[in-house]
Amino acid sequence: MKTVSGKRFARLLEERGWALRRTSGSHHVYAKEGNPNRISIPIHGNRDLKRGLLRFFMGIAGIDESDL
């Protein structure tokens, strides 16, 4: 599985209609209209997200591995 940074994943979410609701420290919280879930992405420079966390976020957002 390809890994991406928190910044890159945040851009992917925004391209798919997710909006930044608030920032709490280094975590950016995204929400989408009509979806009760929230995604809190840790953005620590250009460090990649760990694979398990990335898979979890992808499942919530409905993003396929080919979209990375």
Contacts in CASP RR format, 6 or more apart in sequence:
PFRMAT RR
TARGET T0000
AUTHOR 0000-0000-0000
METHOD contacts of the structure
MODEL  1
MKTVSGKRFARLLEERGWALRRTSGSHHVYAKEGNPNRISIPIHGNRDLK
RGLLRFFMGIAGIDESDL
1 51 0 8 1.000
1 54 0 8 1.000
1 55 0 8 1.000
1 65 0 8 1.000
2 65 0 8 1.000
2 68 0 8 1.000
3 48 0 8 1.000
3 49 0 8 1.000
3 50 0 8 1.000
3 51 0 8 1.000
3 54 0 8 1.000
4 12 0 8 1.000
4 48 0 8 1.000
4 49 0 8 1.000
4 54 0 8 1.000
4 68 0 8 1.000
5 43 0 8 1.000
5 45 0 8 1.000
5 46 0 8 1.000
5 47 0 8 1.000
5 48 0 8 1.000
5 49 0 8 1.000
6 41 0 8 1.000
6 42 0 8 1.000
6 43 0 8 1.000
6 44 0 8 1.000
6 47 0 8 1.000
6 48 0 8 1.000
6 49 0 8 1.000
7 43 0 8 1.000
7 45 0 8 1.000
7 46 0 8 1.000
9 41 0 8 1.000
9 49 0 8 1.000
9 54 0 8 1.000
9 57 0 8 1.000
10 20 0 8 1.000
10 28 0 8 1.000
10 30 0 8 1.000
10 41 0 8 1.000
10 43 0 8 1.000
12 61 0 8 1.000
12 63 0 8 1.000
12 67 0 8 1.000
12 68 0 8 1.000
13 30 0 8 1.000
13 39 0 8 1.000
13 41 0 8 1.000
13 61 0 8 1.000
14 20 0 8 1.000
14 30 0 8 1.000
16 32 0 8 1.000
16 61 0 8 1.000
16 63 0 8 1.000
17 32 0 8 1.000
18 30 0 8 1.000
18 31 0 8 1.000
18 32 0 8 1.000
18 39 0 8 1.000
18 61 0 8 1.000
19 30 0 8 1.000
19 31 0 8 1.000
19 32 0 8 1.000
19 33 0 8 1.000
20 28 0 8 1.000
20 29 0 8 1.000
20 30 0 8 1.000
21 29 0 8 1.000
21 30 0 8 1.000
21 31 0 8 1.000
21 38 0 8 1.000
22 29 0 8 1.000
23 29 0 8 1.000
24 40 0 8 1.000
26 42 0 8 1.000
26 43 0 8 1.000
26 44 0 8 1.000
27 40 0 8 1.000
27 41 0 8 1.000
27 42 0 8 1.000
27 43 0 8 1.000
28 40 0 8 1.000
28 41 0 8 1.000
28 43 0 8 1.000
29 38 0 8 1.000
29 39 0 8 1.000
29 40 0 8 1.000
29 41 0 8 1.000
30 38 0 8 1.000
30 39 0 8 1.000
30 40 0 8 1.000
30 41 0 8 1.000
31 37 0 8 1.000
31 38 0 8 1.000
31 39 0 8 1.000
32 61 0 8 1.000
37 60 0 8 1.000
39 57 0 8 1.000
39 60 0 8 1.000
39 61 0 8 1.000
41 49 0 8 1.000
41 57 0 8 1.000
42 49 0 8 1.000
42 53 0 8 1.000
49 57 0 8 1.000
57 63 0 8 1.000
58 64 0 8 1.000
58 65 0 8 1.000
END
